[in-house]
Amino acid sequence: MSKELKNMDGNDRLAEQIALLIENAKQHIVTTVNSTMTATYYEIGRIIVEHEQKGKKRAQYGAKLIPDLAKRLTERFGKGFSERNLEQMRQFYLVYSPTFQTPSGKSEMPSRISEAAPSIPQTVSAELVAKNQKPQTASAKFTLSWSHYLFLMRINNPQERQFYETEAAKERWSLREMKRQFNSALYERLALSRDKKAISEMSQKGQIVERPEDIVKDPYILEFLGLKEDSRYSESDLEQRIIDELQNFLLELGKGYTFVGRQVRLTFDEQHFYVDLVFFNRLLQCFVLVDLKIGDITHQDLGQMQMYVNYYDRVVKLPTENPTVGILLCKKKNDAVVEMTLPKDNTQIFASNYELVLPDKEALMRLLVDE
């Protein structure tokens, strides 16, 4: 029982417990309905494709079938069965059924994909059940909303698609959050620092956080701050924008972060020093210190971060917590300075660039292919 419930009197506590139960039940119902309806769309797509196949190994796109089917279903059920919506369901099956996957991950039949989600009456599921065609296996397979899958279907790389699907389910991303992560090239940025085996594992299991290196990105994409590339701003301006957009910044940082404080003071020998931003990562069980630099990184910056990390390790962290991680977030990183300043076996201090605009996903993908 939570502390809040314990502090309530008997009747208030009882009412709150019942209210929580009802809210959880409502959420479960919404999740179940979304899963069932998405599975129904998959089954409708399967039925269309199998009808097009007529015993052949591959289906031929039924140009006349879709309009005729749209007309019949619209007359029976009303909205939700336009030609476009039925094409989306057909494509959904082609993309997510292994039978129709080519080596490139693209389905063999073209279609027009729109982000508008069809509103199909729940009577469709009832009719499928009545005819013993309930989408039993598919319902467990699809854990996101139909709008999520409409977006995912447009990702041609099957590993990238599976990565975003996995992360969206695990992290409970809204459609907006998933689009933002895709547009910021999260998959490419993480994949560039991994070998082929690790990329394959990442696509299946999502981002795996086991070591400090796993939580560091390069670059970090901060387009949500609204700062222009050629504008003049100070480190204080940058810090304030991050605080104003803290929720988005936490999303960009990645998994397991909680905010501790800004301009956190460290004092020794009657001198005061200030860490720009302090976080704690629950997955790694360690503090993460972030210092912001708007210019070129210097060896003095790296030395200062080393001092901050040492202070936290020796004075602040608990014996049960892991060594502190320090991240220097800078506009321009000098790899040679970083390499020569930090020890070869460094696992605590990292320097990363930040960008104020969304990256060129195609350029990052080319780098990934060329490696």
C-alpha positions in Angstrom: 0.0 0.0 0.0 1.3 3.5 -0.9 2.2 6.1 1.6 -0.7 8.3 0.3 -3.3 5.5 0.9 -2.0 4.9 4.4 -2.5 8.5 5.4 -6.2 8.4 4.3 -9.0 7.5 6.7 -10.9 4.3 6.2 -13.7 5.4 3.8 -11.3 7.5 1.7 -8.8 4.7 1.5 -11.5 2.2 0.4 -12.8 4.6 -2.3 -9.3 5.2 -3.6 -8.5 1.5 -3.7 -11.7 0.9 -5.7 -11.0 3.8 -8.0 -7.5 2.5 -8.7 -9.0 -0.9 -9.5 -11.5 0.6 -11.9 -8.8 2.7 -13.7 -6.6 -0.4 -14.1 -9.5 -2.3 -15.5 -10.3 0.5 -18.0 -6.7 0.6 -19.1 -6.7 -3.2 -19.5 -9.9 -3.0 -21.6 -8.4 -0.3 -23.9 -5.2 -2.4 -24.4 -7.2 -5.5 -25.1 -9.5 -3.8 -27.6 -6.5 -2.2 -29.4 -4.8 -5.6 -29.6 -7.9 -7.4 -30.8 -8.7 -4.8 -33.4 -5.2 -4.7 -34.7 -5.2 -8.5 -35.0 -8.5 -8.2 -36.8 -7.0 -5.9 -39.4 -4.2 -8.4 -39.9 -6.7 -11.2 -40.4 -8.7 -9.1 -42.9 -5.5 -8.6 -44.8 -4.7 -12.3 -44.7 -8.2 -13.2 -46.1 -7.8 -10.7 -48.9 -4.3 -11.9 -49.9 -5.3 -15.6 -49.7 -8.3 -14.9 -51.9 -5.9 -13.2 -54.4 -3.6 -16.2 -54.3 -6.1 -18.8 -55.2 -3.6 -21.6 -54.7 -0.7 -19.8 -56.3 2.6 -19.3 -54.5 2.4 -15.5 -54.6 -0.6 -13.3 -54.7 -1.4 -11.1 -57.6 -2.7 -7.7 -56.6 -6.4 -7.7 -57.1 -7.1 -4.3 -58.6 -10.8 -5.0 -59.0 -11.2 -6.9 -55.7 -10.4 -4.0 -53.4 -13.0 -1.6 -54.8 -15.7 -4.3 -54.9 -14.9 -5.4 -51.3 -14.9 -1.8 -50.1 -18.3 -1.2 -51.6 -19.8 -4.4 -50.0 -18.4 -3.8 -46.6 -19.2 -0.1 -46.5 -22.8 -0.9 -47.3 -22.9 -3.4 -44.5 -20.9 -1.7 -41.7 -20.5 1.9 -42.7 -17.3 3.9 -42.2 -13.9 2.2 -42.0 -13.8 0.1 -45.2 -12.6 2.5 -47.9 -10.3 1.2 -50.6 -7.4 2.9 -48.9 -8.2 1.3 -45.5 -8.5 -2.2 -47.1 -5.2 -1.7 -48.9 -3.6 -0.8 -45.6 -4.8 -4.0 -44.0 -3.6 -6.0 -47.0 -0.2 -4.3 -46.8 -0.2 -4.9 -43.0 -0.4 -8.7 -43.6 2.2 -8.6 -46.4 4.7 -6.7 -44.2 4.2 -8.7 -41.0 3.7 -12.2 -42.5 7.1 -13.9 -43.0 5.7 -15.7 -46.0 5.8 -12.5 -48.1 9.1 -11.0 -46.9 11.8 -10.4 -49.5 15.5 -10.3 -48.5 15.2 -6.5 -48.4 12.3 -6.7 -46.0 9.9 -5.1 -48.5 6.7 -6.8 -49.4 6.4 -7.8 -53.1 3.2 -5.8 -53.7 3.0 -2.0 -53.7 0.4 -0.1 -51.8 -0.5 3.4 -50.7 0.1 3.9 -47.0 -1.7 6.7 -45.1 -1.4 7.6 -41.5 -5.2 7.8 -41.2 -6.3 4.9 -39.1 -9.6 3.3 -40.1 -12.4 3.2 -37.6 -13.7 -0.4 -38.0 -16.7 -1.3 -35.9 -16.2 -4.0 -33.3 -18.9 -6.1 -35.0 -16.2 -7.2 -37.4 -14.5 -9.1 -34.6 -17.8 -10.5 -33.5 -18.5 -11.9 -37.0 -15.0 -13.4 -37.2 -15.6 -15.1 -33.9 -19.0 -16.4 -35.0 -17.4 -18.0 -38.0 -14.5 -19.4 -36.0 -12.1 -17.1 -37.6 -11.0 -15.3 -34.5 -7.4 -13.9 -34.9 -6.0 -16.1 -32.1 -2.4 -16.2 -32.9 -2.1 -12.6 -34.2 -3.7 -11.0 -31.2 -0.7 -11.8 -29.0 1.7 -10.7 -31.7 0.6 -7.1 -31.9 1.0 -5.0 -28.8 0.9 -1.5 -30.2 -2.0 0.6 -31.6 -3.0 0.5 -35.2 -1.6 4.0 -35.7 1.8 2.8 -34.6 1.7 0.0 -37.1 0.6 2.3 -40.0 3.8 4.2 -39.3 6.0 1.1 -38.8 4.9 -0.3 -42.1 6.6 2.5 -43.9 10.1 1.4 -42.6 11.6 -0.8 -45.2 14.5 -2.2 -43.2 13.1 -5.1 -41.2 15.7 -4.8 -38.4 15.0 -1.1 -38.0 11.3 -1.7 -38.0 11.5 -4.4 -35.4 13.7 -2.2 -33.2 11.2 0.6 -33.1 8.3 -1.8 -32.6 10.2 -3.4 -29.6 11.3 -0.1 -28.1 7.8 1.4 -28.5 6.2 -1.5 -26.6 8.9 -1.7 -23.9 9.1 2.1 -23.3 5.4 2.7 -23.9 6.1 5.3 -26.6 3.1 7.3 -27.9 2.9 7.5 -31.7 4.4 11.0 -31.4 7.3 9.8 -29.3 8.0 7.0 -31.7 8.0 9.3 -34.7 10.4 11.6 -33.0 12.8 8.8 -32.2 12.6 7.6 -35.8 13.2 11.1 -37.2 16.1 11.6 -34.9 17.7 8.4 -36.4 17.9 6.6 -33.0 18.4 3.2 -34.7 21.2 4.4 -36.9 23.0 6.4 -34.1 23.0 3.3 -31.8 23.9 0.9 -34.6 26.9 2.9 -35.7 28.7 2.0 -32.5 27.9 -1.7 -32.7 29.1 -4.6 -34.7 26.7 -6.6 -37.0 25.9 -9.2 -34.3 25.1 -6.5 -31.8 22.9 -4.7 -34.4 20.9 -7.9 -35.0 20.5 -8.4 -31.3 19.4 -4.8 -30.8 16.8 -5.1 -33.5 15.3 -8.2 -31.7 15.5 -7.1 -28.1 15.7 -3.3 -28.4 18.4 -1.2 -26.7 20.3 -3.2 -24.2 21.8 -1.3 -21.3 24.5 -3.2 -19.4 27.6 -1.0 -19.5 28.1 2.8 -19.3 28.9 2.8 -23.1 25.4 1.6 -23.7 23.7 4.8 -22.5 25.9 7.2 -24.5 24.9 8.5 -27.9 27.0 10.5 -30.4 25.5 12.8 -31.5 22.6 13.7 -29.2 19.7 15.4 -31.2 18.3 18.4 -29.4 16.0 19.9 -32.1 13.2 20.2 -29.6 15.1 23.0 -27.9 14.1 25.4 -30.7 17.7 26.9 -30.9 18.9 27.7 -34.4 22.2 26.4 -35.6 23.6 29.9 -36.4 22.0 31.7 -33.4 24.1 33.1 -30.5 23.4 31.5 -27.2 25.3 30.9 -24.0 25.8 27.7 -22.0 23.3 29.1 -19.5 20.7 29.5 -22.3 21.3 26.0 -23.5 20.9 24.7 -19.9 17.7 26.6 -19.4 16.2 25.3 -22.7 17.0 21.8 -21.6 15.3 22.3 -18.2 12.2 23.8 -20.0 12.1 20.7 -22.2 13.2 18.2 -19.6 10.7 15.6 -20.6 12.0 15.6 -24.2 15.6 15.7 -23.0 15.0 12.6 -20.8 13.5 10.9 -23.8 16.6 11.7 -25.9 19.0 10.6 -23.1 17.5 7.2 -23.2 16.5 4.4 -20.8 16.4 4.5 -17.0 17.1 8.2 -16.4 15.8 10.3 -13.5 16.6 13.9 -13.0 18.5 14.9 -9.8 19.3 18.6 -10.2 20.9 21.4 -12.1 23.9 23.5 -11.1 24.7 21.0 -8.3 27.4 22.5 -6.1 30.5 20.6 -5.1 32.6 22.1 -2.3 36.1 21.2 -1.1 39.0 23.3 0.1 36.6 26.2 0.4 36.1 26.2 -3.3 32.8 25.8 -5.1 32.2 23.9 -8.4 28.9 23.4 -10.2 27.8 20.4 -12.3 25.4 21.6 -15.0 23.0 18.6 -14.9 22.9 15.6 -12.6 20.9 12.4 -13.4 20.7 8.9 -11.9 20.4 5.9 -14.2 18.3 3.2 -12.6 19.4 0.5 -15.0 23.1 1.0 -14.4 22.6 2.1 -10.8 24.9 5.1 -11.1 24.9 8.9 -11.2 25.3 10.5 -14.6 26.9 14.0 -14.7 26.3 16.2 -17.8 28.4 19.3 -18.5 27.4 21.6 -21.4 29.9 23.2 -23.8 28.9 25.4 -26.7 32.4 25.6 -28.2 35.3 23.2 -28.9 36.1 20.7 -26.2 39.4 21.1 -24.4 41.5 18.9 -22.2 40.7 21.2 -19.3 37.0 20.4 -19.8 37.8 16.7 -19.6 40.0 17.1 -16.5 37.2 19.1 -14.8 34.7 16.3 -15.6 37.1 13.8 -14.2 37.2 15.8 -11.0 33.4 15.8 -10.8 33.3 12.1 -11.3 35.9 11.4 -8.6 34.0 13.6 -6.2 30.8 11.7 -6.7 32.5 8.3 -6.5 34.3 9.2 -3.2 31.8 11.4 -1.5 28.2 11.0 -2.9 27.5 7.6 -4.2 26.5 4.7 -1.9 28.6 1.6 -1.6 25.9 -0.4 -3.4 25.9 2.0 -6.4 28.2 1.7 -9.5 30.9 4.2 -10.5 29.7 7.6 -11.7 29.5 8.4 -15.4 30.4 11.8 -16.9 29.2 13.1 -20.3 30.6 16.2 -21.9 27.9 17.5 -24.3 29.6 19.8 -26.8 29.0 21.5 -30.1 32.3 20.3 -31.5 34.2 17.3 -30.3 37.9 16.9 -30.9 38.5 13.2 -31.0 42.3 13.5 -30.8 42.1 15.6 -27.6 39.6 13.2 -26.1 41.7 10.2 -27.0 45.0 11.6 -25.6 43.4 13.0 -22.4 41.5 10.0 -21.2 43.1 6.7 -20.2 42.9 3.8 -22.7 40.7 1.7 -20.3 38.3 4.6 -19.7 34.7 3.5 -19.0 33.5 6.6 -17.1 34.1 9.8 -19.1 32.5 10.4 -22.5 32.4 13.2 -24.9 29.5 13.6 -27.4 28.4 16.1 -29.9 24.9 17.6 -29.9 23.0 18.7 -32.9 20.2 21.3 -33.0 18.5 19.9 -36.1 17.3 16.5 -37.1 20.0 14.4 -38.8 20.1 13.1 -42.4 18.9 9.6 -41.9 20.0 8.5 -45.4 23.5 9.7 -44.7 23.7 7.8 -41.4 22.3 4.7 -43.1 25.0 5.0 -45.8 27.7 5.1 -43.1 26.1 2.0 -41.5 26.2 0.1 -44.8 29.8 1.2 -45.5 31.1 -0.1 -42.2 
